[in-house]
Amino acid sequence: MLPTKPGSIPQHIASLVIQAHRMEALFEGGAVTEYPDFYTPVEWEAFLTLKYARAKDQEKDMAKTGAPKSGQKSQAQLEAEMKARTQRK
């Protein structure tokens, strides 16, 4: 693939992207590490950039729909349902 194509990512960048996704999966699974003992500062920065990008993407989704994605209820709706269920018993 030509280096000017959008899907062409330099190998040193691709390895950082892969490492950031691995870190995300580990941390979501409950793994903990101390900065910077286990990962390099560049790997930490790649991970934080991934988290920032995901948060911005969620903000854009919320702005487009004006509400949480389908299947997700607001805290008030969930509390009202729980209250209604406990009152019926």
PDB file of N, CA, C and O in Angstrom, chain B, residues numbered from 101:
ATOM      1  N   MET B 101       0.848  -1.169   0.000  1.00  0.00           N
ATOM      2  CA  MET B 101       0.000   0.000   0.000  1.00  0.00           C
ATOM      3  C   MET B 101       0.897   1.237   0.000  1.00  0.00           C
ATOM      4  O   MET B 101       1.931   1.267   0.668  1.00  0.00           O
ATOM      5  N   LEU B 102       0.502   2.219  -0.731  1.00  0.00           N
ATOM      6  CA  LEU B 102       1.266   3.453  -0.791  1.00  0.00           C
ATOM      7  C   LEU B 102       1.226   4.176   0.549  1.00  0.00           C
ATOM      8  O   LEU B 102       0.207   4.138   1.238  1.00  0.00           O
ATOM      9  N   PRO B 103       2.321   4.836   0.929  1.00  0.00           N
ATOM     10  CA  PRO B 103       2.338   5.532   2.222  1.00  0.00           C
ATOM     11  C   PRO B 103       1.341   6.672   2.318  1.00  0.00           C
ATOM     12  O   PRO B 103       1.080   7.161   3.417  1.00  0.00           O
ATOM     13  N   THR B 104       0.778   7.108   1.203  1.00  0.00           N
ATOM     14  CA  THR B 104      -0.188   8.209   1.240  1.00  0.00           C
ATOM     15  C   THR B 104      -1.620   7.740   1.449  1.00  0.00           C
ATOM     16  O   THR B 104      -2.517   8.563   1.628  1.00  0.00           O
ATOM     17  N   LYS B 105      -1.849   6.432   1.428  1.00  0.00           N
ATOM     18  CA  LYS B 105      -3.207   5.905   1.616  1.00  0.00           C
ATOM     19  C   LYS B 105      -3.617   6.034   3.084  1.00  0.00           C
ATOM     20  O   LYS B 105      -2.775   5.895   3.971  1.00  0.00           O
ATOM     21  N   PRO B 106      -4.908   6.298   3.354  1.00  0.00           N
ATOM     22  CA  PRO B 106      -5.364   6.483   4.737  1.00  0.00           C
ATOM     23  C   PRO B 106      -5.118   5.269   5.637  1.00  0.00           C
ATOM     24  O   PRO B 106      -4.867   5.435   6.830  1.00  0.00           O
ATOM     25  N   GLY B 107      -5.185   4.074   5.098  1.00  0.00           N
ATOM     26  CA  GLY B 107      -5.003   2.878   5.917  1.00  0.00           C
ATOM     27  C   GLY B 107      -3.554   2.530   6.167  1.00  0.00           C
ATOM     28  O   GLY B 107      -3.265   1.575   6.888  1.00  0.00           O
ATOM     29  N   SER B 108      -2.650   3.272   5.596  1.00  0.00           N
ATOM     30  CA  SER B 108      -1.222   3.002   5.756  1.00  0.00           C
ATOM     31  C   SER B 108      -0.724   3.657   7.037  1.00  0.00           C
ATOM     32  O   SER B 108      -0.645   4.882   7.134  1.00  0.00           O
ATOM     33  N   ILE B 109      -0.390   2.823   8.019  1.00  0.00           N
ATOM     34  CA  ILE B 109       0.100   3.329   9.301  1.00  0.00           C
ATOM     35  C   ILE B 109       1.536   2.854   9.460  1.00  0.00           C
ATOM     36  O   ILE B 109       1.809   1.666   9.291  1.00  0.00           O
ATOM     37  N   PRO B 110       2.453   3.747   9.778  1.00  0.00           N
ATOM     38  CA  PRO B 110       3.836   3.321   9.994  1.00  0.00           C
ATOM     39  C   PRO B 110       3.916   2.262  11.094  1.00  0.00           C
ATOM     40  O   PRO B 110       3.142   2.300  12.050  1.00  0.00           O
ATOM     41  N   GLN B 111       4.839   1.333  10.962  1.00  0.00           N
ATOM     42  CA  GLN B 111       4.939   0.213  11.900  1.00  0.00           C
ATOM     43  C   GLN B 111       5.143   0.675  13.340  1.00  0.00           C
ATOM     44  O   GLN B 111       4.559   0.095  14.255  1.00  0.00           O
ATOM     45  N   HIS B 112       5.953   1.701  13.559  1.00  0.00           N
ATOM     46  CA  HIS B 112       6.183   2.147  14.932  1.00  0.00           C
ATOM     47  C   HIS B 112       4.917   2.744  15.554  1.00  0.00           C
ATOM     48  O   HIS B 112       4.738   2.679  16.770  1.00  0.00           O
ATOM     49  N   ILE B 113       4.054   3.316  14.743  1.00  0.00           N
ATOM     50  CA  ILE B 113       2.774   3.834  15.249  1.00  0.00           C
ATOM     51  C   ILE B 113       1.791   2.681  15.462  1.00  0.00           C
ATOM     52  O   ILE B 113       1.068   2.656  16.458  1.00  0.00           O
ATOM     53  N   ALA B 114       1.765   1.741  14.540  1.00  0.00           N
ATOM     54  CA  ALA B 114       0.855   0.604  14.656  1.00  0.00           C
ATOM     55  C   ALA B 114       1.139  -0.190  15.924  1.00  0.00           C
ATOM     56  O   ALA B 114       0.206  -0.647  16.586  1.00  0.00           O
ATOM     57  N   SER B 115       2.396  -0.360  16.270  1.00  0.00           N
ATOM     58  CA  SER B 115       2.714  -1.105  17.491  1.00  0.00           C
ATOM     59  C   SER B 115       2.234  -0.360  18.737  1.00  0.00           C
ATOM     60  O   SER B 115       1.821  -0.993  19.709  1.00  0.00           O
ATOM     61  N   LEU B 116       2.284   0.967  18.723  1.00  0.00           N
ATOM     62  CA  LEU B 116       1.767   1.742  19.860  1.00  0.00           C
ATOM     63  C   LEU B 116       0.252   1.634  19.967  1.00  0.00           C
ATOM     64  O   LEU B 116      -0.287   1.554  21.071  1.00  0.00           O
ATOM     65  N   VAL B 117      -0.438   1.632  18.837  1.00  0.00           N
ATOM     66  CA  VAL B 117      -1.892   1.490  18.829  1.00  0.00           C
ATOM     67  C   VAL B 117      -2.272   0.128  19.395  1.00  0.00           C
ATOM     68  O   VAL B 117      -3.184   0.025  20.214  1.00  0.00           O
ATOM     69  N   ILE B 118      -1.582  -0.903  18.965  1.00  0.00           N
ATOM     70  CA  ILE B 118      -1.856  -2.260  19.468  1.00  0.00           C
ATOM     71  C   ILE B 118      -1.602  -2.321  20.967  1.00  0.00           C
ATOM     72  O   ILE B 118      -2.406  -2.884  21.709  1.00  0.00           O
ATOM     73  N   GLN B 119      -0.491  -1.747  21.418  1.00  0.00           N
ATOM     74  CA  GLN B 119      -0.175  -1.759  22.849  1.00  0.00           C
ATOM     75  C   GLN B 119      -1.226  -0.995  23.652  1.00  0.00           C
ATOM     76  O   GLN B 119      -1.591  -1.426  24.745  1.00  0.00           O
ATOM     77  N   ALA B 120      -1.713   0.118  23.136  1.00  0.00           N
ATOM     78  CA  ALA B 120      -2.746   0.888  23.838  1.00  0.00           C
ATOM     79  C   ALA B 120      -4.024   0.072  23.979  1.00  0.00           C
ATOM     80  O   ALA B 120      -4.671   0.112  25.025  1.00  0.00           O
ATOM     81  N   HIS B 121      -4.393  -0.663  22.944  1.00  0.00           N
ATOM     82  CA  HIS B 121      -5.586  -1.511  23.029  1.00  0.00           C
ATOM     83  C   HIS B 121      -5.372  -2.652  24.024  1.00  0.00           C
ATOM     84  O   HIS B 121      -6.297  -3.022  24.747  1.00  0.00           O
ATOM     85  N   ARG B 122      -4.183  -3.200  24.066  1.00  0.00           N
ATOM     86  CA  ARG B 122      -3.882  -4.258  25.041  1.00  0.00           C
ATOM     87  C   ARG B 122      -3.962  -3.718  26.460  1.00  0.00           C
ATOM     88  O   ARG B 122      -4.516  -4.369  27.346  1.00  0.00           O
ATOM     89  N   MET B 123      -3.411  -2.530  26.678  1.00  0.00           N
ATOM     90  CA  MET B 123      -3.471  -1.908  28.001  1.00  0.00           C
ATOM     91  C   MET B 123      -4.915  -1.661  28.412  1.00  0.00           C
ATOM     92  O   MET B 123      -5.290  -1.895  29.561  1.00  0.00           O
ATOM     93  N   GLU B 124      -5.721  -1.188  27.469  1.00  0.00           N
ATOM     94  CA  GLU B 124      -7.130  -0.933  27.759  1.00  0.00           C
ATOM     95  C   GLU B 124      -7.826  -2.215  28.193  1.00  0.00           C
ATOM     96  O   GLU B 124      -8.581  -2.217  29.165  1.00  0.00           O
ATOM     97  N   ALA B 125      -7.574  -3.306  27.475  1.00  0.00           N
ATOM     98  CA  ALA B 125      -8.198  -4.586  27.820  1.00  0.00           C
ATOM     99  C   ALA B 125      -7.733  -5.065  29.193  1.00  0.00           C
ATOM    100  O   ALA B 125      -8.539  -5.564  29.978  1.00  0.00           O
ATOM    101  N   LEU B 126      -6.457  -4.920  29.485  1.00  0.00           N
ATOM    102  CA  LEU B 126      -5.940  -5.328  30.793  1.00  0.00           C
ATOM    103  C   LEU B 126      -6.561  -4.521  31.923  1.00  0.00           C
ATOM    104  O   LEU B 126      -6.990  -5.082  32.932  1.00  0.00           O
ATOM    105  N   PHE B 127      -6.608  -3.201  31.753  1.00  0.00           N
ATOM    106  CA  PHE B 127      -7.136  -2.344  32.815  1.00  0.00           C
ATOM    107  C   PHE B 127      -8.638  -2.544  33.007  1.00  0.00           C
ATOM    108  O   PHE B 127      -9.138  -2.461  34.129  1.00  0.00           O
ATOM    109  N   GLU B 128      -9.358  -2.805  31.917  1.00  0.00           N
ATOM    110  CA  GLU B 128     -10.792  -3.083  32.057  1.00  0.00           C
ATOM    111  C   GLU B 128     -11.016  -4.402  32.786  1.00  0.00           C
ATOM    112  O   GLU B 128     -12.043  -4.594  33.436  1.00  0.00           O
ATOM    113  N   GLY B 129     -10.050  -5.307  32.672  1.00  0.00           N
ATOM    114  CA  GLY B 129     -10.139  -6.586  33.367  1.00  0.00           C
ATOM    115  C   GLY B 129      -9.686  -6.520  34.811  1.00  0.00           C
ATOM    116  O   GLY B 129      -9.769  -7.519  35.525  1.00  0.00           O
ATOM    117  N   GLY B 130      -9.207  -5.362  35.260  1.00  0.00           N
ATOM    118  CA  GLY B 130      -8.842  -5.183  36.655  1.00  0.00           C
ATOM    119  C   GLY B 130      -7.345  -5.195  36.926  1.00  0.00           C
ATOM    120  O   GLY B 130      -6.937  -5.117  38.085  1.00  0.00           O
ATOM    121  N   ALA B 131      -6.522  -5.290  35.899  1.00  0.00           N
ATOM    122  CA  ALA B 131      -5.074  -5.265  36.104  1.00  0.00           C
ATOM    123  C   ALA B 131      -4.640  -3.875  36.548  1.00  0.00           C
ATOM    124  O   ALA B 131      -5.227  -2.872  36.142  1.00  0.00           O
ATOM    125  N   VAL B 132      -3.620  -3.826  37.374  1.00  0.00           N
ATOM    126  CA  VAL B 132      -3.082  -2.545  37.821  1.00  0.00           C
ATOM    127  C   VAL B 132      -1.568  -2.546  37.634  1.00  0.00           C
ATOM    128  O   VAL B 132      -0.907  -3.561  37.852  1.00  0.00           O
ATOM    129  N   THR B 133      -1.039  -1.421  37.237  1.00  0.00           N
ATOM    130  CA  THR B 133       0.407  -1.225  37.135  1.00  0.00           C
ATOM    131  C   THR B 133       0.714   0.186  37.595  1.00  0.00           C
ATOM    132  O   THR B 133      -0.156   1.057  37.602  1.00  0.00           O
ATOM    133  N   GLU B 134       1.936   0.393  37.972  1.00  0.00           N
ATOM    134  CA  GLU B 134       2.331   1.730  38.408  1.00  0.00           C
ATOM    135  C   GLU B 134       3.076   2.429  37.289  1.00  0.00           C
ATOM    136  O   GLU B 134       3.872   1.815  36.579  1.00  0.00           O
ATOM    137  N   TYR B 135       2.812   3.710  37.139  1.00  0.00           N
ATOM    138  CA  TYR B 135       3.493   4.509  36.127  1.00  0.00           C
ATOM    139  C   TYR B 135       4.884   4.808  36.610  1.00  0.00           C
ATOM    140  O   TYR B 135       5.042   5.082  37.799  1.00  0.00           O
ATOM    141  N   PRO B 136       5.858   4.779  35.822  1.00  0.00           N
ATOM    142  CA  PRO B 136       6.049   4.207  34.494  1.00  0.00           C
ATOM    143  C   PRO B 136       6.768   2.868  34.547  1.00  0.00           C
ATOM    144  O   PRO B 136       7.386   2.456  33.566  1.00  0.00           O
ATOM    145  N   ASP B 137       6.691   2.184  35.688  1.00  0.00           N
ATOM    146  CA  ASP B 137       7.500   0.992  35.904  1.00  0.00           C
ATOM    147  C   ASP B 137       7.284  -0.116  34.877  1.00  0.00           C
ATOM    148  O   ASP B 137       8.247  -0.763  34.465  1.00  0.00           O
ATOM    149  N   PHE B 138       6.066  -0.343  34.464  1.00  0.00           N
ATOM    150  CA  PHE B 138       5.788  -1.478  33.587  1.00  0.00           C
ATOM    151  C   PHE B 138       5.743  -1.077  32.120  1.00  0.00           C
ATOM    152  O   PHE B 138       6.217  -1.818  31.259  1.00  0.00           O
ATOM    153  N   TYR B 139       5.180   0.083  31.831  1.00  0.00           N
ATOM    154  CA  TYR B 139       5.075   0.577  30.455  1.00  0.00           C
ATOM    155  C   TYR B 139       5.953   1.807  30.286  1.00  0.00           C
ATOM    156  O   TYR B 139       6.257   2.511  31.248  1.00  0.00           O
ATOM    157  N   THR B 140       6.350   2.048  29.052  1.00  0.00           N
ATOM    158  CA  THR B 140       7.153   3.240  28.766  1.00  0.00           C
ATOM    159  C   THR B 140       6.257   4.472  28.761  1.00  0.00           C
ATOM    160  O   THR B 140       5.042   4.343  28.611  1.00  0.00           O
ATOM    161  N   PRO B 141       6.827   5.658  28.920  1.00  0.00           N
ATOM    162  CA  PRO B 141       6.009   6.875  28.854  1.00  0.00           C
ATOM    163  C   PRO B 141       5.257   7.017  27.526  1.00  0.00           C
ATOM    164  O   PRO B 141       4.139   7.532  27.502  1.00  0.00           O
ATOM    165  N   VAL B 142       5.853   6.570  26.437  1.00  0.00           N
ATOM    166  CA  VAL B 142       5.181   6.656  25.137  1.00  0.00           C
ATOM    167  C   VAL B 142       3.974   5.720  25.103  1.00  0.00           C
ATOM    168  O   VAL B 142       2.938   6.074  24.541  1.00  0.00           O
ATOM    169  N   GLU B 143       4.092   4.530  25.697  1.00  0.00           N
ATOM    170  CA  GLU B 143       2.949   3.603  25.746  1.00  0.00           C
ATOM    171  C   GLU B 143       1.833   4.173  26.617  1.00  0.00           C
ATOM    172  O   GLU B 143       0.656   4.047  26.281  1.00  0.00           O
ATOM    173  N   TRP B 144       2.198   4.797  27.728  1.00  0.00           N
ATOM    174  CA  TRP B 144       1.186   5.430  28.573  1.00  0.00           C
ATOM    175  C   TRP B 144       0.472   6.539  27.815  1.00  0.00           C
ATOM    176  O   TRP B 144      -0.748   6.673  27.899  1.00  0.00           O
ATOM    177  N   GLU B 145       1.229   7.322  27.082  1.00  0.00           N
ATOM    178  CA  GLU B 145       0.634   8.424  26.321  1.00  0.00           C
ATOM    179  C   GLU B 145      -0.304   7.890  25.247  1.00  0.00           C
ATOM    180  O   GLU B 145      -1.367   8.464  25.013  1.00  0.00           O
ATOM    181  N   ALA B 146       0.079   6.796  24.591  1.00  0.00           N
ATOM    182  CA  ALA B 146      -0.792   6.177  23.583  1.00  0.00           C
ATOM    183  C   ALA B 146      -2.085   5.698  24.229  1.00  0.00           C
ATOM    184  O   ALA B 146      -3.166   5.859  23.661  1.00  0.00           O
ATOM    185  N   PHE B 147      -1.973   5.106  25.424  1.00  0.00           N
ATOM    186  CA  PHE B 147      -3.160   4.627  26.142  1.00  0.00           C
ATOM    187  C   PHE B 147      -4.080   5.784  26.528  1.00  0.00           C
ATOM    188  O   PHE B 147      -5.295   5.706  26.349  1.00  0.00           O
ATOM    189  N   LEU B 148      -3.491   6.856  27.058  1.00  0.00           N
ATOM    190  CA  LEU B 148      -4.301   8.013  27.449  1.00  0.00           C
ATOM    191  C   LEU B 148      -4.945   8.678  26.241  1.00  0.00           C
ATOM    192  O   LEU B 148      -6.066   9.181  26.329  1.00  0.00           O
ATOM    193  N   THR B 149      -4.249   8.682  25.125  1.00  0.00           N
ATOM    194  CA  THR B 149      -4.810   9.242  23.895  1.00  0.00           C
ATOM    195  C   THR B 149      -6.001   8.411  23.438  1.00  0.00           C
ATOM    196  O   THR B 149      -7.008   8.960  22.990  1.00  0.00           O
ATOM    197  N   LEU B 150      -5.892   7.087  23.548  1.00  0.00           N
ATOM    198  CA  LEU B 150      -7.011   6.206  23.202  1.00  0.00           C
ATOM    199  C   LEU B 150      -8.217   6.490  24.095  1.00  0.00           C
ATOM    200  O   LEU B 150      -9.343   6.588  23.607  1.00  0.00           O
ATOM    201  N   LYS B 151      -7.984   6.624  25.407  1.00  0.00           N
ATOM    202  CA  LYS B 151      -9.086   6.926  26.330  1.00  0.00           C
ATOM    203  C   LYS B 151      -9.738   8.265  25.989  1.00  0.00           C
ATOM    204  O   LYS B 151     -10.963   8.386  26.000  1.00  0.00           O
ATOM    205  N   TYR B 152      -8.917   9.265  25.687  1.00  0.00           N
ATOM    206  CA  TYR B 152      -9.435  10.586  25.331  1.00  0.00           C
ATOM    207  C   TYR B 152     -10.263  10.510  24.053  1.00  0.00           C
ATOM    208  O   TYR B 152     -11.337  11.104  23.970  1.00  0.00           O
ATOM    209  N   ALA B 153      -9.767   9.784  23.062  1.00  0.00           N
ATOM    210  CA  ALA B 153     -10.490   9.657  21.794  1.00  0.00           C
ATOM    211  C   ALA B 153     -11.826   8.949  21.991  1.00  0.00           C
ATOM    212  O   ALA B 153     -12.829   9.338  21.392  1.00  0.00           O
ATOM    213  N   ARG B 154     -11.845   7.921  22.822  1.00  0.00           N
ATOM    214  CA  ARG B 154     -13.114   7.218  23.088  1.00  0.00           C
ATOM    215  C   ARG B 154     -14.112   8.133  23.798  1.00  0.00           C
ATOM    216  O   ARG B 154     -15.303   8.115  23.485  1.00  0.00           O
ATOM    217  N   ALA B 155     -13.634   8.929  24.746  1.00  0.00           N
ATOM    218  CA  ALA B 155     -14.520   9.855  25.461  1.00  0.00           C
ATOM    219  C   ALA B 155     -15.088  10.906  24.516  1.00  0.00           C
ATOM    220  O   ALA B 155     -16.274  11.225  24.589  1.00  0.00           O
ATOM    221  N   LYS B 156     -14.256  11.446  23.631  1.00  0.00           N
ATOM    222  CA  LYS B 156     -14.739  12.435  22.662  1.00  0.00           C
ATOM    223  C   LYS B 156     -15.753  11.815  21.715  1.00  0.00           C
ATOM    224  O   LYS B 156     -16.732  12.464  21.346  1.00  0.00           O
ATOM    225  N   ASP B 157     -15.529  10.566  21.316  1.00  0.00           N
ATOM    226  CA  ASP B 157     -16.452   9.876  20.436  1.00  0.00           C
ATOM    227  C   ASP B 157     -17.810   9.684  21.119  1.00  0.00           C
ATOM    228  O   ASP B 157     -18.857   9.843  20.491  1.00  0.00           O
ATOM    229  N   GLN B 158     -17.782   9.344  22.403  1.00  0.00           N
ATOM    230  CA  GLN B 158     -19.034   9.188  23.140  1.00  0.00           C
ATOM    231  C   GLN B 158     -19.754  10.523  23.272  1.00  0.00           C
ATOM    232  O   GLN B 158     -20.982  10.572  23.192  1.00  0.00           O
ATOM    233  N   GLU B 159     -19.013  11.598  23.472  1.00  0.00           N
ATOM    234  CA  GLU B 159     -19.625  12.925  23.547  1.00  0.00           C
ATOM    235  C   GLU B 159     -20.331  13.271  22.244  1.00  0.00           C
ATOM    236  O   GLU B 159     -21.432  13.822  22.259  1.00  0.00           O
ATOM    237  N   LYS B 160     -19.702  12.951  21.121  1.00  0.00           N
ATOM    238  CA  LYS B 160     -20.311  13.221  19.818  1.00  0.00           C
ATOM    239  C   LYS B 160     -21.582  12.404  19.645  1.00  0.00           C
ATOM    240  O   LYS B 160     -22.578  12.909  19.128  1.00  0.00           O
ATOM    241  N   ASP B 161     -21.557  11.137  20.075  1.00  0.00           N
ATOM    242  CA  ASP B 161     -22.750  10.299  19.980  1.00  0.00           C
ATOM    243  C   ASP B 161     -23.884  10.862  20.826  1.00  0.00           C
ATOM    244  O   ASP B 161     -25.042  10.870  20.407  1.00  0.00           O
ATOM    245  N   MET B 162     -23.539  11.333  22.023  1.00  0.00           N
ATOM    246  CA  MET B 162     -24.555  11.900  22.907  1.00  0.00           C
ATOM    247  C   MET B 162     -25.132  13.183  22.309  1.00  0.00           C
ATOM    248  O   MET B 162     -26.333  13.432  22.419  1.00  0.00           O
ATOM    249  N   ALA B 163     -24.295  13.986  21.686  1.00  0.00           N
ATOM    250  CA  ALA B 163     -24.754  15.239  21.093  1.00  0.00           C
ATOM    251  C   ALA B 163     -25.675  14.976  19.906  1.00  0.00           C
ATOM    252  O   ALA B 163     -26.645  15.705  19.698  1.00  0.00           O
ATOM    253  N   LYS B 164     -25.380  13.950  19.137  1.00  0.00           N
ATOM    254  CA  LYS B 164     -26.204  13.629  17.967  1.00  0.00           C
ATOM    255  C   LYS B 164     -27.576  13.120  18.376  1.00  0.00           C
ATOM    256  O   LYS B 164     -28.589  13.525  17.807  1.00  0.00           O
ATOM    257  N   THR B 165     -27.609  12.235  19.358  1.00  0.00           N
ATOM    258  CA  THR B 165     -28.876  11.627  19.754  1.00  0.00           C
ATOM    259  C   THR B 165     -29.600  12.441  20.817  1.00  0.00           C
ATOM    260  O   THR B 165     -30.826  12.398  20.914  1.00  0.00           O
ATOM    261  N   GLY B 166     -28.846  13.173  21.602  1.00  0.00           N
ATOM    262  CA  GLY B 166     -29.462  13.947  22.674  1.00  0.00           C
ATOM    263  C   GLY B 166     -29.800  13.104  23.884  1.00  0.00           C
ATOM    264  O   GLY B 166     -30.349  13.610  24.863  1.00  0.00           O
ATOM    265  N   ALA B 167     -29.480  11.832  23.825  1.00  0.00           N
ATOM    266  CA  ALA B 167     -29.767  10.915  24.920  1.00  0.00           C
ATOM    267  C   ALA B 167     -28.774   9.761  24.854  1.00  0.00           C
ATOM    268  O   ALA B 167     -28.066   9.596  23.860  1.00  0.00           O
ATOM    269  N   PRO B 168     -28.729   8.967  25.917  1.00  0.00           N
ATOM    270  CA  PRO B 168     -27.861   7.797  25.872  1.00  0.00           C
ATOM    271  C   PRO B 168     -28.267   6.847  24.748  1.00  0.00           C
ATOM    272  O   PRO B 168     -29.406   6.874  24.282  1.00  0.00           O
ATOM    273  N   LYS B 169     -27.332   6.012  24.319  1.00  0.00           N
ATOM    274  CA  LYS B 169     -27.621   5.055  23.258  1.00  0.00           C
ATOM    275  C   LYS B 169     -28.757   4.135  23.675  1.00  0.00           C
ATOM    276  O   LYS B 169     -28.998   3.937  24.866  1.00  0.00           O
ATOM    277  N   SER B 170     -29.460   3.568  22.685  1.00  0.00           N
ATOM    278  CA  SER B 170     -30.579   2.689  22.979  1.00  0.00           C
ATOM    279  C   SER B 170     -30.111   1.540  23.852  1.00  0.00           C
ATOM    280  O   SER B 170     -28.997   1.039  23.700  1.00  0.00           O
ATOM    281  N   GLY B 171     -30.975   1.128  24.768  1.00  0.00           N
ATOM    282  CA  GLY B 171     -30.626   0.061  25.683  1.00  0.00           C
ATOM    283  C   GLY B 171     -30.080   0.596  26.998  1.00  0.00           C
ATOM    284  O   GLY B 171     -29.980  -0.152  27.970  1.00  0.00           O
ATOM    285  N   GLN B 172     -29.736   1.841  27.047  1.00  0.00           N
ATOM    286  CA  GLN B 172     -29.216   2.442  28.262  1.00  0.00           C
ATOM    287  C   GLN B 172     -30.269   3.379  28.833  1.00  0.00           C
ATOM    288  O   GLN B 172     -30.776   4.267  28.147  1.00  0.00           O
ATOM    289  N   LYS B 173     -30.578   3.165  30.081  1.00  0.00           N
ATOM    290  CA  LYS B 173     -31.581   4.000  30.729  1.00  0.00           C
ATOM    291  C   LYS B 173     -30.896   4.979  31.662  1.00  0.00           C
ATOM    292  O   LYS B 173     -29.799   4.726  32.160  1.00  0.00           O
ATOM    293  N   SER B 174     -31.549   6.082  31.886  1.00  0.00           N
ATOM    294  CA  SER B 174     -30.976   7.061  32.803  1.00  0.00           C
ATOM    295  C   SER B 174     -31.094   6.552  34.239  1.00  0.00           C
ATOM    296  O   SER B 174     -31.899   5.670  34.537  1.00  0.00           O
ATOM    297  N   GLN B 175     -30.286   7.117  35.107  1.00  0.00           N
ATOM    298  CA  GLN B 175     -30.284   6.727  36.513  1.00  0.00           C
ATOM    299  C   GLN B 175     -31.662   6.942  37.133  1.00  0.00           C
ATOM    300  O   GLN B 175     -32.112   6.113  37.924  1.00  0.00           O
ATOM    301  N   ALA B 176     -32.325   8.016  36.795  1.00  0.00           N
ATOM    302  CA  ALA B 176     -33.651   8.307  37.352  1.00  0.00           C
ATOM    303  C   ALA B 176     -34.669   7.257  36.918  1.00  0.00           C
ATOM    304  O   ALA B 176     -35.502   6.835  37.720  1.00  0.00           O
ATOM    305  N   GLN B 177     -34.611   6.830  35.654  1.00  0.00           N
ATOM    306  CA  GLN B 177     -35.536   5.804  35.181  1.00  0.00           C
ATOM    307  C   GLN B 177     -35.308   4.493  35.915  1.00  0.00           C
ATOM    308  O   GLN B 177     -36.268   3.826  36.302  1.00  0.00           O
ATOM    309  N   LEU B 178     -34.056   4.117  36.109  1.00  0.00           N
ATOM    310  CA  LEU B 178     -33.754   2.874  36.819  1.00  0.00           C
ATOM    311  C   LEU B 178     -34.215   2.934  38.269  1.00  0.00           C
ATOM    312  O   LEU B 178     -34.764   1.964  38.792  1.00  0.00           O
ATOM    313  N   GLU B 179     -33.990   4.070  38.917  1.00  0.00           N
ATOM    314  CA  GLU B 179     -34.426   4.209  40.309  1.00  0.00           C
ATOM    315  C   GLU B 179     -35.949   4.156  40.413  1.00  0.00           C
ATOM    316  O   GLU B 179     -36.478   3.577  41.362  1.00  0.00           O
ATOM    317  N   ALA B 180     -36.664   4.750  39.453  1.00  0.00           N
ATOM    318  CA  ALA B 180     -38.127   4.721  39.470  1.00  0.00           C
ATOM    319  C   ALA B 180     -38.630   3.295  39.282  1.00  0.00           C
ATOM    320  O   ALA B 180     -39.591   2.892  39.938  1.00  0.00           O
ATOM    321  N   GLU B 181     -38.005   2.533  38.410  1.00  0.00           N
ATOM    322  CA  GLU B 181     -38.407   1.144  38.206  1.00  0.00           C
ATOM    323  C   GLU B 181     -38.168   0.314  39.457  1.00  0.00           C
ATOM    324  O   GLU B 181     -39.011  -0.501  39.831  1.00  0.00           O
ATOM    325  N   MET B 182     -37.023   0.512  40.109  1.00  0.00           N
ATOM    326  CA  MET B 182     -36.718  -0.232  41.333  1.00  0.00           C
ATOM    327  C   MET B 182     -37.719   0.111  42.438  1.00  0.00           C
ATOM    328  O   MET B 182     -38.164  -0.767  43.177  1.00  0.00           O
ATOM    329  N   LYS B 183     -38.064   1.389  42.542  1.00  0.00           N
ATOM    330  CA  LYS B 183     -39.022   1.825  43.566  1.00  0.00           C
ATOM    331  C   LYS B 183     -40.382   1.203  43.297  1.00  0.00           C
ATOM    332  O   LYS B 183     -41.051   0.744  44.223  1.00  0.00           O
ATOM    333  N   ALA B 184     -40.799   1.184  42.025  1.00  0.00           N
ATOM    334  CA  ALA B 184     -42.087   0.599  41.674  1.00  0.00           C
ATOM    335  C   ALA B 184     -42.113  -0.899  41.978  1.00  0.00           C
ATOM    336  O   ALA B 184     -43.125  -1.414  42.455  1.00  0.00           O
ATOM    337  N   ARG B 185     -41.053  -1.573  41.717  1.00  0.00           N
ATOM    338  CA  ARG B 185     -40.971  -3.014  42.000  1.00  0.00           C
ATOM    339  C   ARG B 185     -41.040  -3.309  43.493  1.00  0.00           C
ATOM    340  O   ARG B 185     -41.719  -4.246  43.912  1.00  0.00           O
ATOM    341  N   THR B 186     -40.341  -2.514  44.293  1.00  0.00           N
ATOM    342  CA  THR B 186     -40.358  -2.758  45.731  1.00  0.00           C
ATOM    343  C   THR B 186     -41.713  -2.409  46.348  1.00  0.00           C
ATOM    344  O   THR B 186     -42.111  -3.014  47.344  1.00  0.00           O
ATOM    345  N   GLN B 187     -42.415  -1.453  45.776  1.00  0.00           N
ATOM    346  CA  GLN B 187     -43.743  -1.091  46.289  1.00  0.00           C
ATOM    347  C   GLN B 187     -44.767  -2.167  45.970  1.00  0.00           C
ATOM    348  O   GLN B 187     -45.711  -2.352  46.737  1.00  0.00           O
ATOM    349  N   ARG B 188     -44.612  -2.872  44.878  1.00  0.00           N
ATOM    350  CA  ARG B 188     -45.561  -3.932  44.490  1.00  0.00           C
ATOM    351  C   ARG B 188     -45.463  -5.143  45.409  1.00  0.00           C
ATOM    352  O   ARG B 188     -46.430  -5.893  45.543  1.00  0.00           O
ATOM    353  N   LYS B 189     -44.327  -5.343  46.037  1.00  0.00           N
ATOM    354  CA  LYS B 189     -44.134  -6.536  46.878  1.00  0.00           C
ATOM    355  C   LYS B 189     -44.728  -6.389  48.217  1.00  0.00           C
ATOM    356  O   LYS B 189     -44.646  -7.308  49.033  1.00  0.00           O
TER     357      LYS B 189
END
